[in-house]
C-alpha cells in the first residue's frame, strides 16, 4: 500500500522517481510490518488477531527472516540514494522505534495515556513521510503551502485508517495492557472524530483541486468518505466484536484496508484505459 501511494505522489507531481526509491519503500514497509510480528511482540496481539498470531508463532522463523532480508536490501539501496533520503530514513526509523517503545513497554499512567493518543499519530506520520516526503526528495519540489496541505491530507487519510484498526484492537489491547486511544473515547466520539477528519480532508482536497493540482487526487477522498459516512453505522449496528470475533478479524484487513486500496485501483483503471 505504501508503495502504491508513493507512486501516486510521483504521478500527481510528474516526478521521475527512481527504482531505488521504490525498492527502499517496499522493503522498509516489509521490515516494519514483520518487526511487529516478531515472536516477542506478536504474542501480545493474541486477543486481536489470533489466527495471524498463531501462524507467526508456529512459523516463528518467518518474521525474523523477512526483517533481516529487508534490512540487508535497504542497506544496499541506501548507498544509491541521496543524502536527504538517508536523513529522512533515519527520522522514519526514529518514529518507528518510538511506536514499538510506546506499545510494548511498561509505562506510567500518564505515559500510557499519551502513548494511546500518539500511537495512531506516529503510524500516520511514518506513512505520510514514506508516501509524500520520500518522493519529494528525489525531485526539486518546494515545500510550499499546497504541498504541506497534501501532506496533511495523506496524514488524515492514514490516521482514519489507524483509528479503525485501533477500534478492532481495543478489547485485546486492554487485556494485554497495550495503549489504545479507544480506551479513552466511546463510539460517539470516534464517529465525530472521523466526521471531522472527513470534512477537513474534503476542504483540503477541494482546495488543491481548484489550484490546478492533478485532478486524480479527488479519488483519495473516497476512503475517508467511506470510513466516516458509510461504515460507521454498519459497524455500530451490525458488528459486535465480542460475538463476531471471526468476522471482525477478516472485516478489517479485507474491508478497511480494501477501502484504502480503492484510489490505487481506480487510478490504475484510468491509466490503462487511456
N, C-alpha and C positions, 0 to 999 in steps of 0.2 A: 504493500500500500504506500509506504514512504517513497519507494522508487517511482511509483506511478504519479504521485502528487509532485515530486521533484521534476519529473518530465513535463507535467502540465505547467509548472512555473516557467520552464525554459520555452515552452510553446507560447505562452501568453506574451512573453517579453522578446520573443525571437532570438533566444540565446543559443549559442552553439556549444552546449556543454559537452565535455569530453566523456569518453567511455570510462576513463579512470574515476571520474566523479561518481558516475552511476554505480560502478563496482564498489566504491567506498561506501556509498549509501546502502547498497544491498547487504553487504557483509557487516556493516555496523549495526543495522537493524537485526540481522540474524544473530549476531553476538549478544545484543541486549535481550532479545526475546529468550534465547536459550540460557542466558545467565539467570534469568528469572525462573528457569526450570531445572536448575542445579538441585541435586537432592536436598541440600541444606535449606534452600528457600522454598521449593515447591511443596514439601510435606506440610507446610503451614497453610496451603490452599486446599487441603483435602475436603473442607466443608463447602468450597465454592465450585470446584470443577473436579469432582472425584475421578472421573474417567481419565482426564488428562493427567492427573496426579498419579494414578495407578499405572498408567502407561510409562511415564517417565521414571517412576520408582522401579518398575520392572526392567526397563531398559536404561538403567542408571548411567550407562556409559555414553549414551547418545548426546545429552546436553553438553557435558564437558568436551566431547569430541568436536561438536559444532562450534562451541565458543573458541576452542583452540585453533581450529582451522580458519575461522573468520578473522581472528586477531592476526594470524600469520599473513593472510591475504592483505589485511588492512595495513600492516607494517610495510609490506612491499609497495602498496599503492600510495602510501603517504610520501614515499620517495619520488613520486611522479606528479605531485600536485603542488600548488603554490603555498607560500608561507602563510598566507591569510587563511587558507583552508586548514592548514595544520593547527593554527591558533584556535580556530573555532572547533576543530575536532577535540582539542584538549578541553575547551569550555563544555562541549557536549558530554564528554566523559565525566567532568565535574558534576554536572546536573544529574547524570545517570547514577553516579556513586551516591549523591545526596538522596536520590529516590530509594536506593537499596538500604541506605542507613536508616532512613525515616520509617520504612515499613517493616524492618526486620530486627531492629534493636529495641531493648527495653528502655523506654523513655519516661520522664517525669510526666505528671498530668498535663502541665502546660505544653511541653514539647510534643506530647501525644496528640493533643488537640490541634496544635499548629501543624504537625505532620499530616493529620487528617485533611486539613484545608489545603496544604501545599502539595500533596501527592498528585492530584489531577492537574494542578497548575504546572508542576515541574515536568510531568509527562508531556503536556501540551506545548510547553516551551521547547522541549527537545525535538518534538515532531516539527514544530514551526521552524526551528533552526535548520533542521535537515532538509526540509522541503522548500524553504524560501531562501534563507541566507546562503546555504551552500551553493545553489545555482547562481546566485547573485555574484559570488566571489570570483567566479571564473570570467566574468564579463564586466565591463565598466558601467555598472548600474548604480545610479545615485540613490542614496537613502533619503529621498525626499518624502513629503507628506503622503503622497499617493502610495508609495512603496511601503511606508510604515503602516498605512491603513490595510494594505494587502496582507502584511504580516499579522496584523491584529485579526483580520478575517480568518486566516488559517488557524490562529490560536483558538478563536471561538469555535471553529469547526471541530477541532480535535478535543477541545475542552468539553463540548457537549457529548462527544463520544465517550470520553473518560468518565463522565458523570454517570452514564448508563452502566458501564461495567462496574463502577463502584457501587451502584444500586444493586446489581446482581450479587456482589460480594459482601453486602453489609452484614448479613447474619453470620456468615462464615468468618468474616474478619473479627466480629465481636467475640466469637468463641475462641479464635486463635490469637486474640488481643493484638490485632493489626489495626492501625489507624484507618478510619474511613469517614469521609465527610458526611455520609448518610446516617452516622450515629448521632449527628447533631442537627439534622434537618429532616422534616417529615415530607410526605409525598406532595403536600400542597406547596411547600416551599420549593421543593425540587421542580415542580411543574412551573411555578412562577419564574424560577431562575432560568429554565430552558426557554420560556416565552420571552424573557428579557434578552437572552442571548440571540434569539431568533430576530427580534426587532432591531437590535444593534447591528447584527450582521446584514440584515436587509438594507439598512441605511448605508452601510459601508459599500456593499456590492452595487447598490443603486448609484452611489456617488462615483464609484470607479467606472461604472457603465457609461455615465454621462461625461466622462473625461477622456473619451477616445481610448479607453482601455480595451483589451481584447474581449469581445462580446461573449466568448465561450465561458468566461468566469461566472456568468449567471447560473450555469449548471451546478456550480459548487454550493449554491444556496439550497439545493434540493435536500441534502442530508439534514441540514439544520432545520429546515421547514418540517420535514417528516419527524425528526426527533421531538420537536416542540408541539406540533399540531395534530399528528395522527396517531403516533404510538403511545402517547401518554394515556388517553382514555382506554386504549386496548390493554395496556399493562395494568392500569388501575382497576379495571373491572373484570378482566379475563384471566390474568396470570396471578396465581397465589404461589409464591416461592416455596412455602413450606409443603404444599401439597403437590406442586407440579415441578419438582426439582429436576427431573429428566428433561422436561420441556424447556425450562429456563436455561439449562446448560447448553442446549442446542440453539435456543432462540437468540441468545446474544451474539455468538460468533456468526451465525447464519444470517440473521436479520439486521442487527445493529451494525456489524461490520459490512454486511452486504449493502446496506444503505449508503455507507461511506464510499463504497466502490462504484456507486451509480454514476457520478460525474465522469469517472475514468471510462466506463463502458459507453456512455452516451457520446462523449467526445471522440472516442475511438471509432464509433459508428459514423459520426460526421466526417471524420478524416478519410476513412476508407471509401466513403460514398462520394467523394469529390475528386 
